[in-house]
Amino acid sequence: MSVLDVEPARAWIAGQIRSRVIGDDPEAKGAAIFDTLGPRLFAEDTPIRVVHADASMFVGGLRALLLQSLHPLAMAGVAGHSDFRADPWGRLQRTSEFLAATSFGNVETADRAIAIVHRVHERVVGVAADGRPYAANDPHLLHWVHLAEADSFLAAYQRYGSRRLSPAECDEYLAQSAVIARRLGVVDPPVTVRMLRRQLGEFRAELHGTVEARDAARFLLVEPPLPLAARPPYLLLAAASVALLPAWTRWPLRLPFLPVSEKLLVGPAGDALTGLIRWSMQPEGRVRAE
């Protein structure tokens, strides 16, 4: 099969992904981040850039949303201020743009993205169903969101990434992620895997499933607004994300725990799907076929 034979398929898949993850005018958005001159927060080919550029982020991002929902106050903020059912792709697009701006943009672009998040968070305040107040700019809640994302992105890359990071590279990834976290207002973010594990354990007492969390999980995993043709690969992505969650998270979210099936079926299917995404997102000149 020639390059010309596969190029239309590659372009179609890439277009479908970009339309949902990036939104309108992806070329202009990409140029504003990647082509703007100036110093960056992180050097090329360092772990944060390797991880955040990889197709495994699709698995890690969904896992992060599920894990974050187990904190009742964080979930209350999402349920009360995020119209995720009416505009699910909008939230994904804003998150992906933030990650791209802070990981790959120049310092000015990164700081502008962080300032936008702070301004949006100023409006995300309220009272949860259990009577406790919440605020999205609360350093403690920011800390939890950061832990869930860092753990999920790293776990997904180590399982589905283009290569595995060494232990030292995993620590470097967390140390680089901590640079962004501090600028967002997180106090004492983890800079090593050992520190990440300890801090996740310290949050366990605050985590439990709520009606809002289970509704969000059902929407994300079972009821996504997608055309029929896109549902099978999305369900594979969802299964791969759930399979990476710790066992203790499953019952609070009413998710199945099937370790044998996850190892023998879901894992290989996740490999195939992330490989397809990775291939489809290559620049046109790099596409090869047998």
Secondary structure, DSSP 4 states (H G I P E B T S, - for coil): --HHHHHHHHHHHHHHHHHHHT-S-HHHHHHHHHT--S-BSS-TTSHHHHHHTSTTHHHHHHHHHHHHTTSHHHHHHHHHH--TTT-HHHHHHHHHHHHHHHHHSBHHHHHHHHHHHHHHHHT-EEE-TTS-EEETT-HHHHHHHHHHHHHHHHHHHHHHSSSPPPHHHHHHHHHHHHHHHHHHT-SS---SHHHHHHHHHHHGGG----HHHHHHHHHHHT-----GGGHHHHHHHHHHHHHTS-GGGHHHHT----HHHIIIIIHHHHHHHHHHHHHHTS-GGG----
